[in-house]
Every structure is written in structure tokens, then in C-alpha cells.
């Protein structure tokens, strides 16, 4: 039985620097929630008009972040003949998750390692994070990795200055909102990773490799699903992920 790795991300939780949790799955592990989800840090609005976040509930409540919705387990399955290295950003797996609606200008899959949402900025001061070293996620031939999406999206918002914890901050911020509808996933990877010196060292437990993806591109089959109807989605790198003769 192939080893399945969970890449879990705690939504709405402030992650410092480039830290992320990668856990091996149980043998039966498809379809799990992928890790703990925190709804802590939800903004409550100030209690007066002078302190940080003191705009008052009526003014600031519309900029609270939505809580996580029902989880969707996204499984990336490598049915190609070779190993695939998928891109990572601060241990955040990179792929395309978008709405079918062409007018929907939202971000549905995004890195939380240094994200400060509108709700969080009502209660704390943002800061600039340091960059992360190049990484890639090893998806061996015949194996599967998983991530979990909770039906949230980021939208650009203009929040009143009185709602920000930091005086003089704003007005722009990114708000997490609940979303529904038909979604599409596209994913890609490469046949090797490159750390710059010809080596590529991977963690045996979670498959995270010290080096960026490089070489020949592999493309997964595009897949669509409807949220919140779907609880799991399979994204398959098929036998011709690296290309087949005469496009076969």
C-alpha cells in the first residue's frame, strides 16, 4: 500500500516564518480533515472608540473573517512512471484552485505562513516575514499526498482605520470569506529538484526536499468539483503526465 502524506494547514491561525506541519497518514487515511483547524483569534471589535480595534462592533463586524467550512480532502495521485516534485512556498503546496465563474476575483488557495487577515489585524499588529528557502514536495511514483481546503477565499477589502489594532494602518486588508460553487484544480510538477549545487535532499517522513522543482514538467489532469457538495477530490498525474509520443 502506498504511503500517503498529509499536508495540513491551520486556517485563520497566525503562522510565524515558514513553519508548517506535515504528518504521515494512517494506512486508511484518504478523506480525513488533514489536521487541526483553529478558529481562534476571531476578532470581536473594540469595547470603546479609543483603543486598538476600537471602531465598535457595528463598524468592524462586517470585516470579521469567516470560520472554516466543511473540509475537502484534495488527493494528488501519481500514476506516472516517474517521481514528481511539486512546488512548495514556505512548506505550502502550490497548485491552482479557482472558481469556474470568470468574474470571481478571489484567491482560493493561498499561503498562511505570513498572512494577516482583516480580522487578525483588528487584534494584532502585522509584521514583515523573512523569505523561505527553495523547497519542493516529492510525490513518488505510485503514491499520494493530501491537503485540505475549508471552503474559504481571500478578497481585498477596505476596512475603516478605527478597526485596525495599529494606529494609522490600513485601509486595505485581505478578508477571508466563505464561498460556494463549482471549482477547478490544475496541478503540475517536475521530474527532479535542484538546490543549486546538484544535490536534492528530501525528508524521508514528509517528502519535503531542499531544492526547487526543475527539469521536465509533469501535468495533472484538470478536475472540477462543487463545493460544499464534495468531500474529496482526486487530482491524478496520469501515465502521460510527462507527455506521450504523438500526444497519446
HELIX and SHEET records of a PDB file:
HELIX    1   1 UNK A   57  UNK A   60  1                                   4    
HELIX    2   2 UNK A   61  UNK A   63  5                                   3    
HELIX    3   3 UNK A  118  UNK A  121  1                                   4    
HELIX    4   4 UNK A  161  UNK A  163  5                                   3    
HELIX    5   5 UNK A  245  UNK A  247  5                                   3    
SHEET    1   A 5 UNK A  21  UNK A  24  0                                        
SHEET    2   A 5 UNK A   4  UNK A   8 -1                                        
SHEET    3   A 5 UNK A 144  UNK A 149  1                                        
SHEET    4   A 5 UNK A  72  UNK A  78 -1                                        
SHEET    5   A 5 UNK A 232  UNK A 237  1                                        
SHEET    1   B 5 UNK A  92  UNK A  93  0                                        
SHEET    2   B 5 UNK A  84  UNK A  89 -1                                        
SHEET    3   B 5 UNK A 135  UNK A 139 -1                                        
SHEET    4   B 5 UNK A 208  UNK A 210 -1                                        
SHEET    5   B 5 UNK A 201  UNK A 202 -1                                        
SHEET    1   C 3 UNK A  96  UNK A  99  0                                        
SHEET    2   C 3 UNK A 181  UNK A 186 -1                                        
SHEET    3   C 3 UNK A 223  UNK A 227 -1                                        
SHEET    1   D 2 UNK A 152  UNK A 158  0                                        
SHEET    2   D 2 UNK A 172  UNK A 178 -1                                        
SHEET    1   E 2 UNK A 188  UNK A 194  0                                        
SHEET    2   E 2 UNK A 212  UNK A 219 -1                                        
END                                                                             
